[in-house]
């Protein structure tokens, strides 16, 4: 009997695409509502997050031939949180989509990934919860307001959620294969796994006749799944660094699959020569080795970005990691770090996943209880259906939401770091509906509709938040358009072409102005993240050392974010947007940069004839502090400032410098003790310590040299002063510990210490 003809490639493609049709229809309808709301409020294409324009700027530079340089003229920038999202956008720019027209491409990608995420969530839920609850999971995913918000936000959030969910689904399918279902698994073959490898013999082909080998032997479905899984595990961390979780899941699943492979059963002796058993064993061992080698592929994914950073920027960590990651932040010691992490976890559990104040726009109140019960239902479903690996993988994906708790804050941008792990919560909710439905049927067999009814109720509860979320999406897009986008266009029209703009929100200002930017936060400007993390005073001290050609000519910033008034000159224009909750501030202001105060506080205001500076500790200057082993308290970044005031009153001998009526200096607030090491090359004939300090309430400071107190100084209440105290010169020839300790008062502010002498 002749084998049935293979389906055409077009029919096969249609069969694979068929499961996506309902999801695409739902996503298309939802997208139309989102886009219509945005166009109505903003008057044109707009995006609700400035970060989306960071991706678009990187995409433009890629299309222009600059490999992840953020602005023309600068080199590689390690600030791209997502390596692949700009790569996906770059071809659209190369094809001619410019300015805001690129937003339509971003929206199209959002629609596709939104639909694909709903399909993958349903597929992940089906082996654990059955077809009815799985369909409900897909509906929950499609109607989840957070996914709708971010699908049309221009961010990579939904694409990342899709690849996490797909990785989890493939890993589970590889660990616990099931008879394939073409409607739910595009990677599965059309025939069941139990189908015989060879067709039965017929009268047209007697048993003694040798079987004709097919021209292209069918490949085991697990091989296709394994390759797809390895690819997903490799790609996931290129979309976001948290994708390392997907890499780990993929590697473990692939290694487990390779290790459990059994040798092939002995074949009956055919009439023609066949491979020897030793050759068959060698092939089996070769297949196992190939499987283990494939398991290493996902583990390479998390190494790509660090390798690029090391090669092109000289350091493996990204600037985003330096700014946002708690672990490794120099301002957090062990106890402070643990407290911050626990606070974040507590906030996640008690507010974020419960529909509290931070997520009420997306989640119904009390959602945490459903997720908790869903976790129990997940374990029950795994036991009842023999799916422990599926449940473990879903649980690992759900626990991935703890990863953003390691950030300085995961509340930025509508909690966008948490939502990619939400499909696991939806799967657990689907398991809950199935277990409750089965329990109802055990009580009364006619209650077969309970599972789909509950799944529909959960989907409806999530979808009920859609009007609120769509309104917030449109309002936020309007706010960004009226502030950052407007200021970017203003800069393009009013600032010189060679201007360099200092910014704290860098996306739209760089994208629309066409001017070089200087990211004061350090996300897109290499080398600045360290100083942003340290605080405003450290940034001011750092700017003193920057070459003039690297300094901004203008600033467009939120003044309270910048917190560095000495470098902000004349105001040029501002953009004020009220009735919004997405912006970093109601008003963003464009300034001329002011650099005349740089270095103005480098010397004491009084100097005696013939006296010179023998050593200097410039407080807040990170390099000076490190050179003098200056001791910092935890959370020192929160008490770091830069100020400009009239020249301080001084008790030091010598003449007052009349050319410095105003000084600027960085300093650290609310100190109770300052300890550092003085380093002089030789013992001076005489020496004194000059302190530039201040106190809100007045203070008395005790000064010790090498552990011995040598005197005290009084600091009056009010602005800064300079006080001088004689030092035992003979003891200053070697590195000498010096301590300034609060004797009286609530605290003091330290700006500068000099050892002057002859």
VOGU-3710 file (C-alpha; in Angstrom, 3 decimals, decimal comma):
1> xxxxxxxxxx> 0,000/0,000/0,000  1,425/3,347/-0,954  2,112/5,791/1,848  -0,220/8,783/1,973  1,255/11,861/0,364  2,971/14,285/2,691  1,028/17,502/3,293  2,231/20,523/1,450  4,477/22,975/3,211  1,713/25,565/3,090
11> xxxxxxxxxx> -0,783/23,213/4,746  1,763/22,270/7,390  2,406/25,929/8,110  -1,320/26,582/8,351  -1,699/23,679/10,781  1,054/25,083/12,972  -0,443/28,573/12,874  -4,019/27,477/13,584  -3,672/27,439/17,418  -2,541/31,058/17,284
21> xxxxxxxxxx> -5,608/32,331/15,415  -7,906/32,854/18,442  -5,068/34,424/20,424  -4,176/36,742/17,555  -7,809/37,752/17,223  -8,022/38,548/20,931  -4,700/40,385/20,917  -5,639/42,305/17,793  -8,882/43,479/19,383  -7,136/44,447/22,589
31> xxxxxxxxxx> -4,346/46,160/20,650  -6,866/48,194/18,696  -8,353/49,432/21,971  -4,925/50,309/23,376  -3,754/52,099/20,235  -7,023/53,999/19,886  -6,762/55,203/23,501  -3,146/56,306/23,021  -3,893/58,144/19,787  -6,863/59,860/21,393
41> xxxxxxxxxx> -4,884/61,149/24,375  -1,476/61,815/22,820  -2,703/62,909/19,402  -0,362/60,477/17,633  1,820/57,425/18,237  3,323/57,545/21,725  4,885/55,226/24,280  4,360/55,264/28,054  7,977/54,708/29,144  11,104/56,638/28,306
51> xxxxxxxxxx> 12,998/53,323/28,433  11,226/52,249/25,231  12,981/55,079/23,409  16,316/53,808/24,749  15,664/50,602/22,793  14,657/52,621/19,748  17,817/54,725/19,974  19,997/51,605/20,146  18,031/50,205/17,184  18,664/53,367/15,173
61> xxxxxxxxxx> 22,381/53,249/15,939  22,477/49,576/14,894  20,768/50,461/11,611  23,292/53,270/11,136  26,202/50,869/11,680  27,033/51,683/15,304  27,208/48,447/17,285  25,422/49,301/20,530  26,806/52,782/20,710  24,110/55,003/22,106
71> xxxxxxxxxx> 25,014/58,244/20,354  27,153/58,966/17,325  30,708/59,777/18,294  30,700/57,662/21,429  31,859/54,071/21,568  30,170/50,917/22,780  27,668/51,349/25,598  26,917/48,524/28,023  23,563/50,080/28,932  21,340/47,958/26,676
81> xxxxxxxxxx> 19,310/45,927/29,161  18,039/43,846/26,260  20,452/42,896/23,524  17,854/41,354/21,227  14,997/43,845/21,404  16,934/46,615/19,600  18,141/43,993/17,129  14,512/43,150/16,331  13,686/46,847/15,855  16,749/47,812/13,798
91> xxxxxxxxxx> 15,540/46,313/10,475  12,371/48,424/10,635  14,471/51,566/10,989  16,668/50,422/8,115  13,538/49,940/6,003  12,583/53,575/6,484  10,519/53,796/9,664  11,753/56,968/11,329  10,772/59,131/14,250  7,443/58,019/15,758
101> xxxxxxxxxx> 6,562/55,818/12,797  8,843/53,182/14,345  6,295/52,941/17,160  3,936/51,093/14,795  6,551/48,359/14,335  6,979/48,163/18,099  3,227/47,777/18,512  3,117/45,046/15,850  5,795/43,069/17,665  3,908/43,548/20,908
111> xxxxxxxxxx> 0,754/42,111/19,356  2,568/39,024/18,063  4,294/38,274/21,345  1,122/38,940/23,333  -0,752/36,298/21,317  2,164/33,863/21,414  2,409/34,227/25,190  -1,256/33,271/25,621  -0,724/30,162/23,487  2,414/29,096/25,354
121> xxxxxxxxxx> 0,751/29,609/28,735  -2,154/27,379/27,692  0,265/24,725/26,445  2,233/24,806/29,675  -0,966/24,424/31,699  -2,563/21,591/29,690  -0,585/18,559/30,967  -1,253/19,666/34,549  -4,768/21,054/34,341  -6,391/19,554/31,255
131> xxxxxxxxxx> -7,807/21,197/28,131  -10,619/23,245/29,713  -8,459/24,822/32,410  -5,632/25,298/29,883  -7,979/27,243/27,618  -8,867/29,292/30,668  -5,168/29,922/31,302  -4,802/31,232/27,773  -7,800/33,506/28,323  -6,386/34,726/31,637
141> xxxxxxxxxx> -3,117/35,518/29,924  -4,806/37,331/27,043  -6,933/39,389/29,449  -4,213/40,132/32,000  -3,989/43,917/32,135  -0,254/43,987/32,847  0,489/42,045/29,658  -1,791/44,346/27,677  -0,082/47,428/29,125  3,398/46,199/28,300
151> xxxxxxxxxx> 2,600/44,637/24,929  1,857/48,162/23,678  4,476/49,927/25,809  7,386/49,403/23,426  9,255/47,313/26,003  10,587/43,766/25,758  8,546/42,598/28,765  5,979/40,436/26,957  8,537/38,996/24,535  10,644/38,010/27,515
161> xxxxxxxxxx> 7,624/36,478/29,269  6,967/34,450/26,101  10,450/33,010/25,868  10,481/32,175/29,586  7,165/30,365/29,252  8,166/28,579/26,057  11,416/27,440/27,649  9,501/26,101/30,635  7,003/24,296/28,401  9,687/22,677/26,244
171> xxxxxxxxxx> 11,739/21,687/29,287  8,692/20,026/30,841  7,832/18,263/27,576  11,370/16,922/27,285  11,468/15,660/30,871  7,954/14,192/30,794  6,995/13,488/27,162  3,372/12,843/26,393  1,520/11,571/23,339  1,653/14,489/20,945
181> xxxxxxxxxx> -1,330/16,659/20,242  -1,016/18,753/17,095  -3,418/21,299/18,542  -1,210/21,992/21,526  2,352/21,277/20,529  3,699/22,546/17,248  6,895/20,607/17,779  5,119/17,235/17,975  4,692/14,906/14,990  1,306/14,038/13,594
191> xxxxxxxxxx> 1,455/10,395/14,703  1,334/9,143/18,313  4,525/8,082/19,977  3,221/4,558/20,289  2,961/4,136/16,523  5,209/1,374/15,202  8,481/2,396/13,680  7,817/0,320/10,535  4,482/-0,275/8,786  3,093/-3,779/9,133
201> xxxxxxxxxx> 3,721/-6,191/6,335  1,052/-6,671/3,661  0,400/-9,067/0,840  2,229/-6,707/-1,462  5,345/-7,074/0,606  5,953/-10,528/2,144  7,672/-10,828/5,482  10,807/-12,179/3,921  11,287/-9,112/1,771  13,679/-6,545/3,202
211> xxxxxxxxxx> 12,094/-3,359/4,436  12,801/-0,458/2,149  14,605/2,293/4,059  12,905/5,640/3,783  14,778/8,346/1,984  14,580/10,627/5,055  14,045/8,746/8,330  11,584/10,386/10,679  13,319/12,147/13,513  12,266/11,452/17,136
221> xxxxxxxxxx> 10,131/14,325/18,390  12,368/14,691/21,445  15,274/15,683/19,197  13,315/18,583/17,756  12,166/19,631/21,230  15,714/19,424/22,545  17,072/21,689/19,829  14,263/24,198/20,321  14,841/24,125/24,064  18,573/24,685/23,699
231> xxxxxxxxxx> 17,913/27,647/21,420  15,382/29,193/23,827  17,726/28,725/26,769  20,511/30,414/24,843  18,387/33,331/23,640  16,463/34,130/26,844  19,294/36,002/28,646  19,846/38,055/25,498  16,346/39,461/25,927  16,850/40,204/29,628
241> xxxxxxxxxx> 19,513/39,147/32,128  16,923/37,326/34,264  16,725/34,926/31,320  19,593/33,075/32,977  16,812/31,261/34,836  15,544/29,909/31,509  19,094/28,929/30,579  19,377/26,937/33,794  16,012/25,213/33,317  16,916/24,305/29,739
251> xxxxxxxxxx> 20,349/22,967/30,666  18,978/20,828/33,504  16,194/19,418/31,323  18,577/18,624/28,475  21,086/16,972/30,794  18,318/14,954/32,461  16,981/13,828/29,094  20,444/12,779/27,922  21,227/10,896/31,120  18,035/8,846/31,143
261> xxxxxxxxxx> 18,300/7,729/27,500  18,281/3,948/27,321  20,287/1,921/24,785  18,258/0,734/21,811  16,598/-2,660/21,993  18,316/-5,411/19,961  16,990/-5,596/16,415  15,944/-8,890/14,835  18,499/-10,205/12,388  17,541/-8,946/8,935
271> xxxxxxxxxx> 18,311/-10,853/5,801  20,793/-8,194/4,766  23,950/-7,323/6,748  23,140/-5,059/9,696  25,298/-2,969/12,015  26,997/-4,992/14,691  25,841/-4,658/18,309  29,084/-2,898/19,125  28,362/-0,296/16,478  24,821/0,145/17,833
281> xxxxxxxxxx> 26,223/0,728/21,306  28,718/3,223/19,940  25,891/5,101/18,237  23,931/5,155/21,496  26,905/6,483/23,442  27,502/9,038/20,702  23,868/10,195/20,961  24,179/10,537/24,745  27,374/12,544/24,353  25,690/14,796/21,806
291> xxxxxxxxxx> 22,784/15,292/24,218  25,109/16,269/27,039  26,949/18,624/24,726  23,634/20,191/23,700  22,887/20,784/27,388  25,850/23,152/27,511  24,435/25,403/24,790  21,910/27,213/27,021  24,628/27,935/29,559  26,511/29,934/26,941
301> xxxxxxxxxx> 23,651/32,417/26,653  24,285/34,202/29,980  27,950/34,615/29,010  27,345/36,523/25,763  26,612/39,962/27,213  29,400/39,855/29,849  31,830/38,745/27,156  30,797/41,626/24,876  31,078/44,089/27,743  34,517/42,834/28,679
311> xxxxxxxxxx> 35,714/42,923/25,093  34,276/46,308/24,131  33,966/48,191/27,435  36,677/46,623/29,582  34,353/45,269/32,289  31,937/42,303/32,338  29,053/43,940/34,195  26,598/46,200/32,426  26,065/49,756/33,552  22,459/48,850/34,369
321> xxxxxxxxxx> 23,716/46,205/36,776  25,998/48,747/38,444  23,128/51,205/38,921  20,204/48,927/39,812  21,503/45,717/41,387  21,626/45,611/45,179  24,155/42,804/45,224  27,531/44,397/44,704  26,307/47,904/45,535  29,127/49,422/47,619
331> xxxxxxxxxx> 26,649/51,267/49,844  25,189/48,064/51,271  27,060/45,939/53,773  25,878/42,468/54,789  23,177/43,381/57,329  21,898/46,316/55,270  21,770/44,173/52,130  19,842/41,402/53,892  17,370/43,906/55,293  16,825/45,477/51,865
341> xxxxxxxxxx> 16,298/42,088/50,211  13,814/40,995/52,867  11,936/44,275/52,561  11,641/43,737/48,813  10,396/40,162/49,258  7,867/41,323/51,832  6,647/44,034/49,467  6,359/41,518/46,625  4,256/39,099/48,667  2,068/41,506/50,620
351> xxxxxxxxxx> 1,460/44,167/47,977  2,676/43,517/44,449  1,136/40,085/43,823  -1,881/40,920/45,984  -3,188/43,818/43,904  -1,992/46,395/46,435  -1,239/50,056/45,871  1,562/49,360/43,403  -0,384/46,926/41,207  -4,081/47,694/41,732
361> xxxxxxxxxx> -4,250/48,833/38,105  -3,413/45,276/37,001  -4,473/42,764/39,673  -7,655/42,275/41,717  -7,211/42,707/45,441  -6,562/39,382/47,136  -4,729/37,825/44,188  -2,010/36,537/46,521  -4,508/34,113/48,091  -5,393/32,675/44,668
371> xxxxxxxxxx> -1,693/32,281/43,833  -1,027/30,575/47,173  -3,927/28,157/46,694  -2,759/27,646/43,125  0,643/26,562/44,411  -1,075/23,881/46,505  -3,200/22,860/43,523  -0,047/22,624/41,405  1,412/20,050/43,792  -1,863/18,102/43,843
381> xxxxxxxxxx> -2,093/18,158/40,050  1,481/16,923/39,750  0,701/13,978/42,018  -2,597/13,083/40,397  -1,310/13,223/36,832  2,233/12,033/37,370  3,779/15,331/36,292  6,351/16,212/38,970  8,792/17,731/36,478  6,089/19,934/34,967
391> xxxxxxxxxx> 5,119/21,172/38,408  8,715/21,729/39,475  9,429/23,777/36,345  6,296/25,879/36,793  7,233/26,417/40,439  10,748/27,479/39,481  9,327/29,958/36,972  6,978/31,368/39,619  9,835/31,754/42,092  11,715/33,668/39,406
401> xxxxxxxxxx> 9,705/36,689/40,578  12,134/36,810/43,506  14,960/37,775/41,136  13,787/41,410/40,824  13,813/41,588/44,623  17,593/41,786/44,313  17,236/45,173/42,582  17,503/48,490/44,347  13,796/48,788/43,543  11,555/46,598/41,400
411> xxxxxxxxxx> 8,701/49,099/41,465  10,023/51,163/38,561  7,957/51,445/35,382  4,784/49,773/36,596  6,639/46,842/38,190  7,840/45,689/34,793  10,544/43,375/36,135  8,017/41,070/37,862  5,435/40,454/35,142  7,478/38,076/32,919
421> xxxxxxxxxx> 7,102/35,443/35,654  3,328/35,876/35,943  2,451/33,100/33,423  3,477/30,601/36,095  0,926/32,155/38,473  -1,705/31,797/35,758  -0,837/28,108/35,307  -1,203/27,607/39,052  -4,596/29,341/38,933  -5,592/26,965/36,115
431> xxxxxxxxxx> -4,576/24,006/38,282  -6,739/25,419/41,049  -9,769/25,594/38,760  -9,203/21,991/37,645  -8,833/20,627/41,163  -11,896/22,507/42,397  -13,842/21,304/39,355  -12,814/17,692/39,933  -13,765/17,975/43,608  -17,189/19,297/42,598
441> xxxxxxxxxx> -17,667/16,415/40,157  -16,808/13,887/42,861  -19,627/15,343/44,924  -22,053/15,530/41,977  -21,058/14,139/38,564  -23,289/16,594/36,744  -21,072/19,509/37,834  -18,730/19,053/34,872  -18,944/22,737/34,054  -17,273/23,957/37,277
451> xxxxxxxxxx> -13,728/23,963/35,867  -14,478/26,074/32,773  -16,789/28,265/34,846  -14,075/29,001/37,419  -11,443/29,504/34,714  -13,747/31,957/32,996  -14,388/33,746/36,285  -10,655/34,136/36,894  -10,142/35,403/33,344  -13,006/37,827/33,805
461> xxxxxxxxxx> -11,603/39,118/37,091  -8,298/39,867/35,378  -9,948/41,374/32,312  -12,018/43,664/34,532  -8,836/45,649/35,118  -8,342/46,269/31,398  -10,255/49,576/31,134  -8,263/51,015/34,030  -4,964/49,723/32,623  -5,695/50,979/29,106
471> xxxxxxxxxx> -6,548/54,398/30,514  -3,300/54,439/32,467  -1,356/53,300/29,401  -2,759/56,133/27,303  -2,312/58,714/30,060  1,295/57,659/30,607  2,028/57,779/26,880  0,585/61,302/26,770  2,793/62,333/29,714  5,982/61,049/28,092
481> xxxxxxxxxx> 5,020/62,689/24,809  4,343/66,052/26,454  7,550/66,051/28,482  10,525/63,987/27,279  9,480/63,832/23,624  8,607/67,549/23,548  11,929/68,505/25,150  13,810/66,273/22,708  12,195/68,041/19,779  12,847/71,419/21,407
491> xxxxxxxxxx> 16,531/70,536/21,755  16,688/69,559/18,074  15,395/73,003/17,109  17,125/75,263/19,642  20,436/73,718/20,703  23,602/73,750/18,582  24,403/70,617/16,640  27,577/70,109/18,691  25,679/70,386/21,994  26,086/67,601/24,515
501> xxxxxxxxxx> 23,064/67,247/26,783  23,298/65,933/30,330  20,177/63,858/30,988  18,709/61,637/33,659  16,013/60,179/31,349  18,005/59,483/28,258  15,752/57,712/25,767  13,442/60,247/24,125  15,908/63,118/24,567  18,584/61,263/22,609
511> xxxxxxxxxx> 16,173/59,805/20,042  14,412/63,041/19,119  17,122/65,647/19,665  19,774/64,055/17,486  22,328/65,507/19,928  24,965/63,684/21,896  23,847/62,895/25,414  25,669/62,504/28,701  23,702/60,144/30,916  24,260/61,358/34,480
521> xxxxxxxxxx> 22,765/58,083/35,761  25,365/56,188/33,773  23,057/53,736/32,013  24,085/54,734/28,493  27,284/56,702/29,140  30,193/54,495/30,090  31,969/55,217/33,360  29,253/57,323/34,995  27,287/54,620/36,835  29,781/54,396/39,687
531> xxxxxxxxxx> 29,396/58,075/40,519  25,613/58,076/40,241  25,417/55,199/42,720  27,711/57,064/45,126  25,563/60,207/45,238  25,429/63,834/44,101  28,573/64,978/45,901  30,649/62,260/44,296  29,290/63,190/40,884  30,277/66,822/41,399
541> xxxxxxxxxx> 33,791/65,834/42,444  33,974/63,543/39,406  32,914/66,341/37,050  35,874/68,386/38,290  38,167/65,771/36,757  36,342/65,298/33,479  38,062/66,729/30,415  36,164/69,815/29,214  35,251/68,161/25,911  33,404/65,402/27,766
551> xxxxxxxxxx> 31,332/67,716/29,931  27,759/68,511/28,909  27,063/71,901/27,430  23,451/71,713/28,620  21,312/69,728/31,041  17,727/68,570/30,637  16,897/66,980/33,951  14,591/66,781/36,912  16,349/69,146/39,353  15,591/66,982/42,385
561> xxxxxxxxxx> 16,988/63,912/40,623  20,077/65,739/39,484  20,578/67,141/43,001  23,718/68,928/41,815  22,771/72,605/41,693  26,367/73,930/41,309  26,486/72,722/37,683  23,017/73,924/36,633  23,162/77,348/35,014  20,526/79,497/33,398
571> xxxxxxxxxx> 17,109/77,935/32,851  16,104/77,797/29,198  12,718/76,077/29,103  10,683/73,614/31,104  8,012/71,015/30,407  5,392/70,589/33,121  2,876/67,749/32,935  0,287/67,224/35,630  -2,423/64,582/35,986  0,029/61,725/35,511
581> xxxxxxxxxx> 1,782/59,088/37,618  4,538/57,767/35,367  7,045/60,627/35,172  9,994/61,069/37,478  8,766/64,579/38,226  6,053/67,013/37,257  8,560/69,436/35,720  11,663/68,721/33,666  13,913/71,717/32,971  16,488/72,535/30,311
591> xxxxxxxxxx> 19,556/74,424/31,623  22,767/75,793/30,348  25,596/73,911/32,026  27,645/75,865/34,540  31,241/74,829/35,178  32,765/77,954/36,725  32,443/76,547/40,254  34,457/73,423/39,512  37,550/73,442/41,693  36,382/76,500/43,607
601> xxxxxxxxxx> 36,453/74,569/46,875  39,778/72,827/46,310  41,747/75,020/48,769  41,069/76,539/52,199  39,742/80,095/52,023  42,694/81,331/54,114  46,347/80,512/53,577  49,395/81,679/55,539  52,471/82,956/53,651  54,883/80,151/52,777
611> xxxxxxxxxx> 52,391/77,459/53,707  51,521/74,667/51,322  49,104/71,740/51,224  50,900/68,596/52,392  47,931/66,270/52,097  44,249/66,570/51,244  41,148/64,434/51,738  38,380/65,656/49,467  35,255/64,143/51,005  32,867/62,606/48,416
621> xxxxxxxxxx> 35,708/62,343/45,877  35,751/58,559/45,495  39,369/58,404/44,398  40,545/60,682/47,214  38,527/58,720/49,767  39,965/55,418/48,555  43,517/56,768/48,655  43,009/57,834/52,279  41,079/54,748/53,449  38,136/56,958/54,347
631> xxxxxxxxxx> 35,589/54,946/56,327  31,984/55,074/55,130  28,786/53,991/56,829  26,116/51,887/55,089  23,739/53,837/52,839  26,318/56,605/52,513  24,900/57,413/49,063  21,755/58,772/50,697  23,791/61,319/52,661  26,010/62,566/49,865
641> xxxxxxxxxx> 25,520/66,141/48,630  26,913/68,888/46,451  26,296/72,503/47,481  27,360/76,003/46,522  27,500/78,678/49,240  29,284/81,839/50,161  32,895/81,350/51,235  32,922/79,872/54,742  33,963/81,799/57,820  37,440/80,590/58,775
651> xxxxxxxxxx> 39,486/80,501/61,974  42,651/79,596/60,098  45,472/82,142/59,980  46,336/83,941/56,774  44,661/86,127/54,215  41,172/85,564/52,849  41,102/84,938/49,090  38,822/87,696/47,713  38,446/86,012/44,323  36,269/83,256/45,719
661> xxxxxxxxxx> 33,055/84,795/47,038  31,145/81,560/46,275  32,423/78,003/46,617  31,080/74,616/45,621  32,064/71,341/47,207  30,822/67,802/47,637  30,343/66,418/51,104  28,744/63,797/53,320  25,956/64,592/55,753  25,037/63,455/59,248
671> xxxxxxxxxx> 28,389/62,060/60,235  29,237/60,992/63,769  32,855/60,118/62,991  35,320/60,552/60,131  38,361/58,309/59,971  41,087/58,404/57,341  44,802/57,915/56,870  47,069/60,906/56,232  49,928/60,244/53,845  52,862/62,683/53,889
681> xxxxxxxxxx> 56,181/62,057/52,212  58,302/63,583/55,011  57,757/65,106/58,479  56,950/68,826/58,184  58,452/71,478/60,441  54,961/72,472/61,491  51,495/71,411/60,422  47,847/72,018/61,099  44,591/70,337/60,156  42,007/72,481/58,400
691> xxxxxxxxxx> 38,451/71,166/58,478  35,608/72,358/56,231  32,526/71,173/58,118  28,993/72,216/59,046  26,306/71,308/61,553  22,558/71,847/61,594  22,364/72,142/65,388  25,967/72,933/66,326  28,600/70,397/67,298  31,907/69,824/69,076
701> xxxxxxxxxx> 34,405/67,611/67,296  37,340/65,808/68,871  40,451/65,275/66,708  42,770/62,317/67,294  46,080/61,466/65,642  47,269/57,851/65,810  44,723/57,178/68,542  45,674/60,146/70,750  43,297/63,087/71,096  45,034/66,359/70,330
711> xxxxxxxxxx> 42,174/68,833/70,713  38,628/69,830/69,832  36,936/72,283/67,503  33,547/73,978/67,810  31,240/74,018/64,809  28,470/76,615/65,061  24,953/75,988/63,874  24,440/77,077/60,288  26,359/76,985/57,008  29,801/75,549/56,609
721> xxxxxxxxxx> 32,887/76,870/58,377  36,604/76,152/58,268  38,408/75,362/61,506  42,140/74,838/62,059  43,960/72,779/64,689  47,702/72,327/65,179  49,046/68,830/64,592  52,086/67,071/66,085  54,206/67,415/62,960  56,723/64,749/63,965
731> xxxxxxxxxx> 54,061/62,049/63,888  52,966/62,734/60,316  55,886/61,264/58,393  54,347/57,833/57,918  50,715/56,894/57,100  48,963/58,216/60,159  45,368/57,458/61,235  43,325/60,571/61,917  39,854/60,540/63,468  37,296/63,313/63,856
741> xxxxxxxxxx> 34,661/62,208/66,354  31,433/63,867/67,412  31,760/64,942/71,039  28,563/66,990/71,263  25,580/67,474/68,960  23,421/65,336/66,660  25,923/65,111/63,810  28,052/67,091/61,381  28,580/67,444/57,647  32,088/66,906/56,263
751> xxxxxxxx> 33,374/68,487/53,038  37,150/68,731/53,068  40,225/68,068/55,218  43,670/69,532/54,527  47,001/69,141/56,236  48,839/72,396/55,623  52,318/73,260/56,800  55,904/74,066/55,998
//
